[in-house]
């Protein structure tokens, strides 16, 4: 019951709080509720469960058109308890039934993952392959929830392996309902619901995910539709366009005939991933009735609430619109004449929270940073309308230090991207697709196979990742975090990925022919040392004839083969690397690396003067306070 709070009651007017109170004070009520829920699983429902009040919520554009209103079903609280119970059970298996690119309404998945990946691909192709004719197709489904047929629901649920009894129960509950439309407080005559899911029911989003899955699997498996890659791509001299007008449209037509879905062709957008206008794609978009977006477009494209853009002006167009909404809302809230403490609570919950969704995807940069300054000014003027005003840093201080506890939006922008780092530190929790893309993008732009050096030396890779805003923003976050230091219990193999320029240091009073700071980050310990699997050691004794002169010089000054040692490793690394024959057979064996990142659970931030919390588990609030 705790998960069903803050729900609007249905026709009976009984709020959820009443059920919560009775559950904690009346055992007879619990017995009755269990009996009702047991009957519901067998398809026997109270009559009130199949009576729904529907209200219309205005979306945008012309209010005279019915298509611009969203129908919302107000269902009785006890019926929602039943559907929420089923939804909680379905959530345990849905991640296994749906492909990882479905991120909406599913546990441990973020809808922002799709937006983040699109930003990564666009920024990469804009630099690496601007002439590559690849596009993203954004489909808009007309009245997506309202058009699903009962027969299609029955067939795909059975196909996914759900029990026939449960399927029959859901069909009866959803399509045996009568709807009364509420108009100006009056209920119209009830009409039967013959198709569609109820918007406002906790089970509807999950069923829609399953209903959409057959189309997604068909598109992903079809060999005629090619995806995109971060790899270097050679454009063929004569390019034949992907058969979007035949393959994609045929799949959409088949899906529509099966489920009754309908795609809004005039709202479907083709986005050039590199930003370059491709005449063949433009022609295909025109013939199919699609919109086209590239670097020449004046505006942005909205995708899952996030902007897709190619230029700073397109991004500014989107951000300015968000700022206007925040400004308008703050002007309304000013009329409340709240205390400064109350204004701080309102600013955090109603003003700044409006931008968290976009900041999880839109990385920092000149345009974003300028917009954040303007946002701080708007919120600051709402908080303190008199002169002289208070500094933003003062407003963000905790109350006990003279502030109002305002969320620093700059720190929040970095903290919202922590989830991508936490997934790397908790590989067992990975259920999505972003982490492999993130690691691969780092490999492409740095040439390193391991992402571990980035966690240790983020400033070293800052220039290489500057052209990819998504990675550059993560680099800023790493620079803000406490410095990660190696753990003694790590396998010796992890140190092979460290850049020489970051771990070598000169010996005082001994001149060296090699300046470690002048070494490029591409030179790693693995270039001069080897993993001896049979001995469990990193061998840094023997040299090779195919080394470059620079590596030969480095190898000579870290050992005493050709003269005094003038460059040394840190003490911990030196204990892991065998640099002399005398030490070769006396070194104890070390554990073999078994995963793609070592255990970094000790990497933590201070939570208070007496405690700390692991970065893999730290909350956004604790990270901002740090």
N, C-alpha and C positions, 0 to 999 in steps of 0.2 A: 504493500500500500504506500510505502514511502516514496515510490517512484512515480506515483500518479497524482501528486499534489499539483495545485494550481491548474485545475481544469474547470471549464465552464459547464454548468449542469445542463441537462436536457429538458424535455418537456415536463418531467416531474418536479423540476426545480430543486432537487436535493443535491447539495454540494458534496464534494468528496470529503470535506472536513467532518461532515456528519457521520459518514461511514467510518472514518478514522476514529472518531470519538466512541462510537458504539463498539467497534472492534476491541477497544482497550478497556471497556467497562461492562460489556454484556456478553456472557458466554453463549446465551441462547441465540444472539444475533450471529455469532460466528458459526454455530451449527446450521442455522438457516442459510447463511451465505454459502457454506460448503455444499449443502444440498442443491442450491440453485446452480452453482457452478458445475456440479457433477451432472445435473440434468442438461445443462447447456452443451457439455461435451458430447452428449447423445443427440443433440439437435432439438431439444425441447427448451424453448425460451419463454420468459415472461412476455406477455403482449407488449409491455412498455419498451422492450428492447427493439422491437421492430416498428417503432414510431419515432421518426426523426424530424426535428425542426431544422430547417435550412435557412441560413441568412446569407446575404450577398455582401462581399467585401470588394470595394472599388480598388482596382489595380492602378491603371494609368490611362492616359489618352482620353478619348471621348466618352464621357459617362452616359451618353445616350445609347451607346452600343452595348448589347448584352455580353458580347465576348470580352469586354473589358472589366467584367465583374467576376470575382472568384466565389464559387459556392462553398460554404463552410457548414458542415453537418454538426449540429449540437446533439450529442448522444448522451443518454443517461449515464450517470457515474458508475452504476453497478455493471452496465454493459461494457464500459471502458475497462473496468477491472478484469473482466473476462478476456477481452481482446489484448489487454496489456500482458496478461498471464501467458497467452499464446505467443505474443511477440517476444517475450523474454526467453521462452523456450526455443523459438525459431532462431533467435540471435546466436544460439550456441552452434548452429549448423550452417547458417547462411554464409559465413566466410569461406566455407569449404565448397559451397554450391555456386558461388558467384566468382567471376574472374576478378583479379586484383584491381582492375581499372574502374570497377564500380566502388565508389567511396562514400556515397551518400547514405545516411541512415544506418550504417553498419558499425558494429562495435570495433574499437581500436583502429578505425580508418578515418582519415581526414579528407573532406572534400577539397581542401586547399591543395592536396597533393597533385591533383590534375592541373590546377592553375600554376603551381610552382614548376612542374615539368614542362608545361608549355612555354613559360618564360625562359627556361633554360634552353630549350630547343630553338626558340626564336633568336635569342641573343647569340647562340652558337652559329646557326646557319647564316645569320646576318654578316658574320665575320669570316667564317670558314668556307662557305659555299653560297655566295650571294646569287649566283646564276643557276643554282639547282632548282628546277621547277617542281617544288614540293609545296603542298597546300594542306591546311587544316580545314575540315568541313564541319561547321557547327550547325547541327540539325535542331529545328524547333518543332516539337510535337504539339499539335493542336489538342487542347483539352485532354491532356495525357491521362489523368485519373478517370475522367468521365466516360471514356470510350471503350474500356475493357469489357469484353463479352463474357458472360458466365461460362459458356462452353470452353473458351480459351483458358479461363482460370482453372477449370476442372482438369483440363488436359495437361497443362504444364505443371500443376501441383502433383498430379499422379506421376508424371514423367520424372520429376525430381525425387520421387520416392516417399512422399507424404502419405500417411495412412488414409485409406478410402473413407473411413468414418470421419476423420477430421476435415477432409475435403468436402464431404457432404454437409457437415456442420457449418463450415464457412460459407458455402454457397447459399444455404438457407438463411444464414444471418445477414449476408450482404444483399441478396437479391429477393428476399421475402419481406423487405422493408417498405413502408409507406412514408413518403416525404411530404411535409407541410411547409410551404415556403412562408417565411415571416416577412411581411411587408408593412412597414410603419407600425410595428407592434401587433399586427393582426395576422392570424394564421390562415392560409388558404386551404382549400380542400385537399385532402391527402391524395397523392398519386403514387403508384407503385414504382419502385426503383428496378428497372429492367437491365441496367448495365452500369459499369463504373464502380470505382472504389469511393468510399466516403472520406472526403477531406476533413480531417479532425479526428479520425480514428487512429490509434497508435499502431494498428496492424497494416493500414493501407500502404505506407511507404515501403514496407518490407515485401508485400505482395507485388507492388509495382516493380521493385528491383528484380524479382524473379520473372515477372512478365516481360521485362526488357532484356533479360539475359539471353534468350535464344537468338535475337537479332545481333547482339554484340558478339556472341560466339561465332555466328555465321560470317560476320565481317572480318573477325580476326583470323579465321581459318581459311578464308577465300584466297587462293594464291594470286588472283589477278589484281588485288589491292595491296600496294606495298606501303610499309611503314617508313619511318624516318630513323636516322642513326646519327650518332655523334662522330662516327669515323670519317676520315677523309674520303670524299667521294669524287670520282672522275665522271664528269658529265659527258655522255655519248654525243658524237657530232650531230646526230639526228635523233631527236627525242620523240618517242611516241607516247602521247598522253595516256594516263591510266583511264580505263573505260568507265569513267564516273557516270556517264549518261546511260550506260547499259547495265553494268554490274551493280553499282550502288542502288540505282533506282529500281532495278529488278528485285533486289533484296528488300528494299523498303516496301515495294508493292506486295511482295509475298507476305511480309510481316503484317502489313495493313489488312490484307484479306483474312489472315488468321486471327488477329486480335482486334480488328476494327480500328487500329491506330491510323492517324492521318498526320502527315508532315506538312507544316506550313512552308511551302516552297518560297514564298515571298519574304519569309523571315530567316531562311537558311542562308548562311554566309560562308563564302570561301575566303580564307585568309592565307595570303602568301607568307610562308614561314620565314623566308629571307627578306621580305619586304619589297622585293623586285616585282614589277608587273610582268606577267608572262602572258603574251597575247593568246596563246592556245587555251589557257585556263580561263582567261577573261571571256573568250568566245563561248566556251562551254558553260560558264556561269550565266551568260546572257541567254543562251538557248534554253537552259533548264529553269530560268526564272530566279536564279540565286543572286544574292548580293556579292560584291567583290570588295576586298579590303587589302590595301598595300601601303607602301610608304607615302604615296601621294594622297591618300585619304585624309580628310580634315579631322575626323573624329576617331574614336576608339571602337573596339568591339567588346561587348560585355559577355563574359563567359563564366557562368556559375557565380555571378556577382563580382568577378574580378575583371580588370581591363586587360585586353590583349592589344599591344601597341608596338609601333616600330620607331617612332620618333619621340623626342622630348615634348614636342607640341601636342601630340596625341595623348601622352600621359598627363600633361598639364591640363588638357581639356577635361579629362576625367576627374583629376584631383580637385580642380576648381569647382566642379559641380558638387563634390562631396563637401568642400569647405562652405559653399553657399548653404547647404542643408544644415550644417552644424551652426553656422551664423544665424540662420532663421530660427532654429530651435533655441539657441541661447537667448535671442531677443524675446521669445515667448517666456522663457524661464525667468528672465530678469524681472518680469512683472510680479513674481511671487514674493519678492523682497525677503529672501531667505537670509538667515545668518551666514557668516562666512563658513562655519562648520557644516551647516546644511547645504550650502552651495557647493562645498567640496564633495560631499556625498553624491549630489545630483550630477556634478561635472564628471565624476568617475563612472557613474552608472548610466547616464543618459547622453552625454556628449562624447567623451573620449571612447566609450565602448562602440560607437558607430564606426570607428575606423580600424578596430582590431582585425576585422575580417579581411580587409584589403592589405593590411600591413604584414599579414602572414605570408603573402605572396609577392607583393611589390617590394623589391629590395631598395636599399638606400642608394642615393646618387644625388647629383646636383639638383635635379627637379624635385625629387622627393624630400630632400633636406630643406629646400626653400619652402616647400609646402608645409612641412612640419613646423617651421618657424612661424608661418602665418597661422597655423592651427593653435600654437601656443599663445599667440597674441589674442586670438578670439576667445579662448578659454580663460586667459588671464584677465581680460577686460570683463568677462562675465563674473569672475570671482571677486575682483577688486575694481569697482567702477570709479573710485575716488583717486585723487592725486595727493601725494606721490604714491604710485602703485608698489606692489611687492614684486620682488624678483621671482622668476619662475622656479629657480632652485630653492627659494625659501618656501614657496607654496608646496613643493614636493617633499619637504621634510616631514617626518612624523610629528604628531601633535605634541609629544613630550619634548620635542626640540624646537617648538615654535612654529611649525608648519601646519598644514591641514591634511596631509597625507595624500596629496594629489598624485596620480600616476604620471611619472615622467614618460611622455610619449616616445622620446628618443630611446630610452632604455627598453621600453616595451616593444619597440620595433625590432630590436635585437633579440629580446627574450622570446618573442613569438617564433623565431627561427630555431630556437633551442631544440625543438622536437626532432628536427632532422639530424642533429648531433646525437641526441639521446638514443635514437634508433640504431646508430652505429655502435654505441656503447652497450646496447642490449640486443645483440643479434638474434637471440631466441624469441624476441617479441616481434620480429619483423613479419608483417602480414601483407605489406604493400609492395610497391614497385619503385619507390623513390630512392631508397638507399643504394641499390645496384646502379641506378643512373647517376647518382651523386658520386659514387666511387669511380665509375667509368669516366665521368666528366673530368674529375681530378687527374686521372691517368692520362687522358688525352691532352690536357693543357700543361702538364708538368713532366710527362714522360716517366713518372714513377708508378710502379705496380702496386705499392702499398700507400694507403692514406695515413698511416701512422706518423710519418714525418710532419705532416700538416698540423696535426694536433700538438706536436712538440714545438715546432718552429713556424708559426703562422706568418710572421713578418717576412720570412725568407721567400715565401711563395706569393706574397702580395702582388708584385709586378706581373707575374705570370697569369694570375687570375683576374686581373683588373678589367679585362674585356668581357668577363662573364659576370654580370651584376649579382646573380643568385649566389655564385661561389664567393665573390668579393664580400658580400654581406655576411656570409658565414665566417669569412676570415676576420672581419671586424669583431664578431662575437667571440671568436677564439682569443683575440688580443685582449678582450675585456675579462676573460676568465682567468683564474689562477693558473700559473705555469704548471704544466704537466711534467713530472720528473719520472724517470724509469724506476721500476720496482726491482728489487734484487731477485725476486723469485721468477722473473720472466725467463723464458727460453732464450738462449743465446742467439737464436736465429732472428729474433725481432730486431736486433741491433744492426743487422746487415743492411737494413733499409734507411739508415740514418745518413744524411749528407755529411761529407767530410768537413765542409766549411763550418758546420754547426757544432761539431764535436771535438775538433782538433784545436789545441791552443799551444802557443810557443812556450818553450822552457826559458825562464828568466836567465839572463846573462849569457845565453848561448844563441848566437846568430843562426838563422835558418835560411836555406836557399828557397824555401817555399813559404809564402804568406797564406795561411789558411783562409783568410777573408777574401782572397782573390780567386779562390776556387769556385767554380760554378756549382749550383745546387744539384746538377745532374750527376756529379761524382759522388758515389756512395761508398760506404764501408765495404759493400759487396764487390766493388771494383778491385779491391786489393786484398780481400779476405774471402775465405771459402768455408762453407759448412761441411764439416766432416761428420756425416750421419752415423758412421760406424763407431766413432769415438764420442759423439755428442758434443763437439767443440767447434768453435770458429777458429780456423787456421789462418793466422796472419804471418806465417814464417816464410813459406816459399814464394818466389816471384815468378812471373811469366815473361816470355820473350815477346809476346804480342802486345804488351802494354804500351801505351803512349809514353813519350818522354816525361810528361807531367806526372803520370801515375808512378813511373819509376822513381822520380824525384821524391814524391810523397812517401813511397814505401821505404826509401833509403833513410829518410830523416826520422821515421817513427821507430826504426829498429837500430841496432848498433852494429849492423853488418859492415857498413862503409864509413863509420865515424860516430861521433857523439849523437845522442838522441836530442833533437831540437824541437820536435813536436810530440805532444802526448795526448792521450785520450783521458777523459774524466776517470776518476778512480773506479767507479762502478763498471764502466765499459771496459776498462783495462783488465778487470778481474774476469771478464767474459771472453776476452780475445787472447789467444795464445800468440805471443810475439817473439818467443825464443824457444830454441830446441830444448833447453834445460827444463822448461815448464811444460813441454809438449805432453809428456806421458804422466805428469803428476796432477794434471787438472781434473777435478771431479766432473762427472757427467752432469749435464743440465737437462731439464725437461724439454721435450720436443714441442714446438708450437703446434697446436691442434685446431686453431680457428684463425679467422682473418684479421682479428684484432686481439691483443692481449687483454687480460683482466685489468680494467681501469677503475674498479669500484672504489679505490682509495682516493681517486681524484674528486675533491669535494670543495664546497664553498662554505664559509662560516655562516651558520644560521643564527647564532648568537655568540655572546662572549664565552659560552660554555659548551657549545655543540656545533656540529657541522653536518652537512647533508651531501650525499654523493651527487655529482652532476648528472648522473644517469637517472636520478629520481627527484631532482630539485624542482620545486614549483616555480611558476612565473613570479609570484610575489617574493619568494625568498631570493630569487636571482636578481630582481630589481633592487632589493634592499642591499644586496652585496655590492 
